[in-house]
Structure formats: structure tokens, C-alpha cells
Amino acid sequence: MNFLKPEHINEKIPGIILLSHGPLAVSLIKTAQMIFGDNENIAAFSLEAGDDLDKYRKAFTETIEAFPENSVIFVDIFGGTPFNQLMRYIQESGKILEIVSGMNL
């Protein structure tokens, strides 16, 4: 697992959370930081082969719950494991979340 979480959360702006297979999510944030500089309320969670799905889900759900309402979650593939873990969280929590699949820079 490779995570990139914000050190400080700005309650005044919605957050952006990226979930992906492999290092895509973390790499997208690092690339965006090279172009645009540091940002607030952005987090990434990369799932590697053999990772514990419960730990992965727990890590991103803690961030979802810490971020302001109206935050947006981007996943790499509709129906992939990160997406499915997010759907499991939604079913268990009853939360309504904004989700976009097919993330890119």
C-alpha cells in the first residue's frame, strides 16, 4: 500500500481522494504537485498486489470521514477492486458520495 495524505485539512474547501491499482493515485498527485505546486485536501491510496483489503479500505475511509462534505473521490476503473472497496464502504456507512471513474491528470 502506498498512501499520500494531507498533513492539514482545510475545512473550507472540498477534498479530492484518488483510489487506484498500483502507484497511479500517488503518482498523479506527485505529478500534479510538480506542475501546480502543493495543494490542500488531496489524498491518494494505491493498492498493490497482495495488500490487505481491510487495511486499504480503513485507510481511505478515515480520510473520507476527515474531509469536508462534498469531497470528490476518483477511482481508476469502474468495477475494479478500489471501486468495489469504496462501494462496500458506502453500503456499510450509508453515506452518499461523489465518485468519478477513469481518473487522469
URHUJO-V920592 format. One line per field, one symbol per residue. phi: phi as a letter, one per 30 degrees, with the letter a starting at -180 (. if undefined). burial: + if it has 16 or more other C-alpha atoms within 10 Angstrom, else -. A space follows every 10 residues. Layout:
phi = ???
burial = ???
//
This chain:
phi = .bcbcddbcc ddbdcbbcba dideeddddd dddddcidbc hbbbbcccei dddddddddd dddedddddi dcccbdbdid eedddddddd ddcidcbcbb cidad
burial = +++++---+- ---+++++++ ++++++++++ ---------+ +++++++--- -----++-++ +-++--+++- +++++++--- +++-++--+- --------+- +-+--
//
